[in-house]
Amino acid sequence: MKALMGVVGVVMVGVVVGLENGLARTPPMGWLAWERFRCNTDCDNDPDNCISESLFKAMADLMVSEGYRDLGYDIVCLDDCWLDTERDADDKLQPDPKRFPSGIKALADYMHERGLRFGIYEDFGTHTCAGYPGIEGHLETDANTFAEWGVDYVKLDGCYTDPKDMDIGYPEFGAFLNNTGRPMVYSCSWPDYQLASGMVPNWTAIIETCNLWRNFDDIDDSWDSVSSIINYYGDNQDDIVPNAGPGHWNDPDMLIIGNFGLSYEQSKAQMAMWAIMASPLLMSVDLRTMHSEFKAILQNQALIDVNQDELGIQGTRVQKSNSIEIWIRPITPVQQDNYSYAMAVLSQRTDGTPISVAVNPASLGLNFPSGYEVVDLYSNTEYGTVLPDHQVNFSVNPTGVVITKWTIVTT
């Protein structure tokens, strides 16, 4: 969250050696408050939707009872506006006493008792983006406080500070987190703020420091927002993709599936593209009002499997013409350096009618001689064995996607 103020070649990416805290070997999955609930602190007039311990407990309970946890969505994370406006007498962070009367450790314990991990939000600067106390001047104290509370995941924003200071500050705080001895996934906004200020981020340092990081705009509840993120990742993939791998991920921001701004087809497209891009799957939605068709998208096991593929290779856009794009991601199983693939055919057209897209595997670099078993990951349609010189036709809806898995045929 920021302050309130043609055809290209297939990109094959090796695994980058990065942060080795043993965490986030696949993209983190869970639930985050910000996009859906923002900074609603009015618990007197809107008790069901304000940022409070009751909201996070309700989401945690639904993560378990509705099956999200068992599919891998196991983080429940605070975002901005959980804090009191001042630190306590010992200069430690404290939650708003009215909205979090049990305290943060009790909330973390509530998550742990349900087999969930607990995430917290803070800001590297003097204040959070909404004006609550930041960690500047308190890095070691706050890292120790998070460990004492039982935090498992830390999202560190970057408001109210000079982006130039982040090259020192983010690694310093990461070191303090590691020194606590408690494993905590470290989510950074470091490169996003530096890119916005015209700086060239030190990607080597970022990869060595952070488990995931933001590098583009906050997501809003609209297809325009989702599309702008996809376009940014495609247009800048040569710089972005090489940084991703087990333990360190590009984060295009939250899943907004089940909110107000995306159609059914657009929701399918976001989930498919986040799977292709090896993105963290952090839902920001009211699970109490989730419609079944959107729940099915979020709980699509085949797409989750693509997202969580152990190779950790981020997918790339390999073809773009007339607002039709083809993206591919190398995945397991692998045989003698020959990959299987996930392939997304994405339409950003808005002309109101589906379009037929012909795909020739060889032209996209899919050249395994024995071919591929192809299946649609939404409809479960099976296309049989497709050889490299064959052609497959897909019908793609406007602002929609067809995502398929291409599994190498072994003999």
C-alpha positions in Angstrom: 0.0 0.0 0.0 1.4 3.4 -0.9 1.1 6.6 1.0 -2.2 8.3 1.0 -0.7 11.5 -0.3 4.2 -9.1 -31.0 5.9 -12.6 -30.3 8.8 -12.8 -27.9 11.1 -15.7 -27.2 10.4 -18.2 -24.5 12.3 -17.1 -21.3 13.8 -20.1 -19.5 14.8 -19.0 -16.0 17.1 -20.9 -13.7 16.5 -20.9 -10.0 18.1 -17.9 -8.3 19.8 -18.5 -5.0 18.3 -16.2 -2.5 17.1 -15.8 1.0 17.7 -19.0 3.0 15.5 -18.7 6.1 13.8 -22.0 5.0 10.5 -20.2 4.4 8.2 -19.6 1.5 9.7 -22.3 -0.7 6.5 -22.0 -2.7 4.4 -18.7 -3.0 2.7 -17.9 0.3 -1.1 -18.4 0.5 -3.6 -16.8 2.8 -5.9 -13.9 3.6 -5.0 -10.2 3.9 -7.4 -7.5 5.0 -6.4 -4.4 3.0 -8.1 -4.4 -0.4 -11.5 -5.5 0.9 -11.7 -3.8 4.4 -9.2 -0.9 4.0 -8.9 1.3 7.1 -12.4 0.9 8.5 -12.0 1.7 12.2 -15.6 2.6 12.9 -16.6 -0.3 15.1 -19.5 1.6 16.7 -21.4 2.0 13.4 -20.0 -0.9 11.4 -19.0 -3.6 13.9 -19.0 -6.4 11.4 -16.6 -4.8 8.9 -14.2 -2.7 11.0 -10.6 -3.7 11.5 -10.9 -5.6 14.8 -10.0 -8.9 16.4 -13.5 -10.2 15.8 -13.1 -9.7 12.0 -9.9 -11.6 11.9 -11.2 -14.4 14.1 -14.3 -14.7 11.8 -12.0 -15.0 8.7 -9.8 -17.5 10.5 -12.8 -19.7 11.4 -14.0 -19.6 7.8 -10.6 -20.4 6.4 -10.9 -23.6 8.4 -14.6 -24.5 8.0 -14.8 -23.7 4.3 -11.7 -25.7 3.4 -9.3 -22.9 2.5 -6.7 -23.9 5.1 -6.5 -27.5 3.8 -5.8 -26.2 0.3 -2.8 -24.2 1.5 -4.4 -20.8 2.4 -2.9 -20.8 5.9 -1.9 -17.2 6.7 -4.3 -14.6 8.2 -2.6 -11.2 8.1 -3.4 -7.9 9.6 -2.9 -4.8 7.4 -2.8 -1.1 8.3 -4.9 0.4 11.1 -4.6 -2.3 13.7 -2.4 -0.1 15.9 -3.0 2.3 18.7 -2.0 5.9 17.8 0.9 5.8 20.3 3.4 3.3 21.6 3.1 2.1 25.1 5.1 3.3 28.2 8.0 1.0 27.2 8.0 2.4 23.7 6.6 -0.9 22.3 3.9 -1.2 19.7 0.4 -1.8 20.9 -2.9 -2.5 19.2 -5.9 -0.3 19.4 -7.3 -1.3 22.8 -11.0 -1.0 21.8 -10.8 -3.0 18.6 -8.2 -5.5 19.8 -9.0 -5.9 23.5 -7.4 -9.3 23.9 -4.1 -8.2 22.4 -2.1 -9.4 19.5 -0.5 -12.4 21.1 -4.0 -13.8 21.9 -5.0 -13.2 18.3 -1.9 -15.1 17.1 -2.6 -17.9 19.5 -6.2 -18.1 18.1 -4.7 -18.6 14.6 -2.2 -21.2 15.7 -4.9 -23.2 17.6 -6.7 -23.5 14.2 -3.6 -24.6 12.3 -3.1 -21.2 10.7 -0.2 -18.8 10.6 -0.5 -15.2 11.8 0.7 -12.2 9.8 1.2 -8.6 10.9 1.6 -5.3 9.1 4.0 -2.5 9.8 5.9 0.3 8.0 9.6 1.0 7.6 9.0 4.8 8.0 8.0 7.0 10.9 4.4 6.2 10.3 2.3 3.6 8.5 0.5 4.8 5.4 -2.6 5.6 7.5 -0.6 7.5 10.1 -0.1 5.0 12.8 3.4 4.5 14.4 6.0 3.1 12.1 9.2 1.1 13.0 11.8 3.8 12.3 14.0 4.1 15.3 12.6 0.9 16.8 13.7 -1.9 14.5 15.1 -4.3 17.0 12.4 -3.6 19.6 9.7 -4.2 17.1 11.2 -7.4 15.7 11.5 -8.8 19.2 7.9 -7.8 19.9 6.7 -9.6 16.8 8.5 -12.7 17.9 7.1 -12.5 21.4 3.6 -12.2 20.0 4.0 -15.3 17.9 4.0 -13.6 14.5 4.8 -15.9 11.5 4.6 -13.4 8.6 5.6 -9.7 8.5 4.5 -7.3 5.8 6.6 -4.1 5.9 5.3 -1.1 3.9 7.3 2.0 2.9 5.4 5.2 3.6 6.9 8.2 5.3 10.5 7.5 4.6 13.2 8.2 2.0 13.4 5.3 -0.5 17.1 5.7 -0.5 17.2 4.6 3.1 15.5 1.3 2.3 18.7 -0.3 1.0 20.0 -0.2 4.5 16.8 -0.3 6.5 15.0 -3.3 5.0 18.0 -5.6 5.4 18.6 -4.4 8.9 15.1 -5.2 10.0 15.3 -8.5 8.2 18.4 -9.3 10.2 16.6 -8.4 13.4 13.7 -10.7 12.5 16.2 -13.5 11.9 18.0 -12.8 15.1 14.8 -13.4 17.1 15.1 -17.1 16.3 11.4 -17.2 15.3 10.8 -18.0 11.7 8.9 -15.1 10.1 8.2 -14.8 6.4 9.3 -11.3 5.3 7.2 -9.4 2.8 8.7 -6.1 1.5 7.5 -3.1 -0.3 11.1 -1.9 -0.9 11.4 -2.1 -4.7 7.9 -0.7 -5.3 8.7 2.6 -3.6 12.2 2.8 -5.2 10.8 2.2 -8.7 8.1 4.8 -8.1 10.8 7.3 -7.1 12.9 6.6 -10.2 15.5 4.4 -8.5 16.9 1.2 -9.9 16.4 -1.4 -7.1 19.3 -3.5 -5.9 17.7 -6.8 -6.8 20.5 -8.9 -5.4 20.0 -7.3 -2.0 16.3 -7.6 -2.2 16.4 -11.3 -3.1 18.9 -11.9 -0.2 16.6 -10.1 2.3 13.0 -10.7 1.4 10.8 -13.7 0.8 8.4 -11.6 -1.4 8.2 -8.1 -2.5 5.8 -5.6 -4.2 7.1 -4.0 -7.4 4.0 -2.3 -8.9 0.8 -0.4 -7.9 -1.7 -1.5 -5.3 -4.5 -3.5 -6.7 -8.0 -2.0 -6.7 -11.4 -3.7 -7.1 -11.5 -3.6 -10.9 -10.5 -5.4 -14.1 -8.6 -2.2 -15.2 -6.4 -2.7 -12.1 -5.9 -6.4 -12.6 -5.1 -5.8 -16.3 -2.6 -3.1 -15.6 -0.7 -5.4 -13.3 -0.7 -8.2 -15.8 0.5 -5.8 -18.5 3.3 -4.5 -16.2 4.5 -8.0 -15.5 4.4 -8.9 -19.2 6.0 -5.7 -20.4 8.8 -5.8 -17.9 9.3 -9.6 -17.6 12.9 -9.6 -18.6 13.7 -7.6 -15.5 11.1 -9.2 -13.2 11.1 -12.9 -13.8 14.7 -13.7 -13.1 14.3 -12.6 -9.5 11.7 -15.2 -8.6 12.3 -18.6 -7.2 11.8 -20.8 -4.1 12.0 -18.6 -1.1 11.8 -15.2 -2.9 8.8 -14.1 -5.0 7.5 -11.2 -7.0 4.2 -10.1 -5.5 1.6 -8.5 -7.8 -0.7 -8.0 -4.9 -3.9 -9.5 -3.6 -6.6 -11.7 -5.1 -9.8 -9.8 -5.3 -12.0 -12.7 -6.5 -15.4 -12.6 -4.9 -15.5 -8.9 -4.3 -17.5 -6.4 -6.4 -15.3 -5.4 -9.4 -14.6 -8.6 -11.3 -16.9 -10.6 -13.5 -16.8 -14.4 -13.3 -14.6 -14.6 -16.4 -12.3 -11.9 -15.1 -12.0 -13.7 -11.8 -11.0 -16.9 -13.6 -8.4 -14.8 -15.4 -6.9 -13.3 -12.3 -6.5 -16.7 -10.6 -5.0 -18.3 -13.8 -2.6 -15.4 -14.3 -1.5 -15.4 -10.6 -0.8 -19.1 -11.0 1.2 -18.7 -14.1 3.2 -15.8 -12.6 4.1 -17.8 -9.4 2.4 -15.1 -7.4 1.6 -15.2 -3.7 -2.1 -16.1 -3.4 -3.3 -13.7 -0.7 -7.1 -13.3 -0.8 -8.6 -10.0 0.2 -12.3 -10.7 0.3 -15.2 -11.1 2.7 -15.3 -14.9 3.1 -18.7 -14.6 4.9 -20.4 -13.5 1.6 -18.4 -15.6 -0.9 -20.6 -16.9 -3.7 -20.0 -20.6 -4.7 -18.7 -19.9 -8.2 -16.0 -17.6 -6.9 -15.1 -19.9 -4.1 -14.6 -22.7 -6.7 -12.1 -20.5 -8.5 -10.1 -19.8 -5.4 -10.3 -23.5 -4.4 -9.3 -24.9 -7.8 -6.8 -27.5 -6.8 -5.3 -27.8 -10.3 -4.5 -24.1 -10.4 -3.2 -24.1 -6.9 -0.9 -27.0 -7.9 0.5 -24.9 -10.8 1.0 -21.9 -8.5 2.8 -24.1 -5.9 4.9 -26.0 -8.4 8.2 -26.9 -6.7 10.4 -25.6 -9.5 9.4 -22.1 -8.6 9.8 -20.8 -12.2 7.7 -17.7 -12.9 5.8 -17.8 -16.2 6.3 -15.4 -19.1 4.3 -13.9 -21.9 5.5 -15.5 -25.2 3.0 -14.1 -27.6 0.8 -11.0 -27.9 -1.4 -9.9 -30.8 -4.7 -8.0 -31.0 -5.2 -8.1 -27.2 -4.7 -11.9 -27.2 -1.8 -13.1 -25.1 -0.2 -16.5 -24.5 1.7 -17.1 -21.3 3.6 -20.2 -20.4 5.2 -21.5 -17.2 7.6 -24.5 -17.0 6.4 -26.9 -14.3 6.9 -30.5 -13.2 7.1 -33.3 -14.2 10.4 -32.9 -15.9 12.3 -35.5 -17.9 15.9 -35.0 -18.9 15.6 -31.2 -18.8 12.3 -31.3 -20.7 9.6 -29.4 -18.8 5.9 -29.8 -18.6 4.0 -26.5 -18.9 1.0 -24.5 -17.8 -0.3 -22.3 -20.6 -2.7 -19.4 -20.3 -4.4 -17.9 -23.3 -5.6 -14.6 -22.1 -8.0 -12.2 -23.9 -8.0 -8.6 -23.0 -10.5 -7.9 -25.7 -13.8 -6.2 -24.8 -15.7 -6.6 -28.0 -18.3 -8.9 -26.5 -17.7 -12.2 -28.3 -15.4 -15.2 -27.8 -12.5 -15.5 -30.1 -10.9 -18.7 -31.4 -7.1 -18.9 -30.8 -4.9 -21.5 -32.6 -1.9 -22.6 -30.6 1.0 -24.4 -32.3 3.3 -25.9 -29.5 6.5 -25.9 -31.5 6.2 -22.2 -32.2 6.1 -21.5 -28.5 9.1 -23.7 -27.7 7.2 -26.8 -26.7 9.2 -29.4 -28.6 9.1 -32.6 -26.6 9.1 -35.3 -29.3 6.6 -37.6 -27.6 4.2 -34.7 -27.1 2.1 -33.5 -24.3 -1.1 -34.6 -22.6 -3.3 -31.4 -22.5 -6.1 -30.7 -20.1 -8.1 -27.6 -19.4 -7.7 -26.7 -15.7 -11.2 -25.1 -15.4 -13.4 -27.3 -17.5 -11.3 -30.5 -17.2 -11.6 -30.9 -21.0 -9.0 -33.3 -22.2 -7.4 -32.7 -25.6 -5.4 -35.9 -25.7 -1.8 -36.2 -26.8 -0.7 -33.1 -28.7 2.6 -33.3 -30.7 4.8 -30.3 -31.2 3.7 -29.8 -34.8 0.0 -30.2 -34.0 -2.5 -27.3 -33.5 -5.0 -26.8 -30.7 -7.9 -24.4 -31.0 -9.2 -22.6 -27.9 -12.3 -20.4 -27.6 -11.5 -17.5 -25.2 -14.1 -15.2 -23.8 -13.6 -11.4 -23.6 -11.5 -10.4 -20.6 -11.3 -14.2 -20.0 -8.8 -17.0 -20.0 -8.2 -20.6 -21.0 -5.6 -22.2 -18.9 -4.3 -25.7 -19.7 -1.6 -28.0 -18.4 0.7 -29.6 -20.9 2.3 -32.7 -19.3 5.1 -34.4 -21.2 4.3 -37.9 -22.4 6.8 -40.4 -21.1 7.2 -43.9 -22.4 
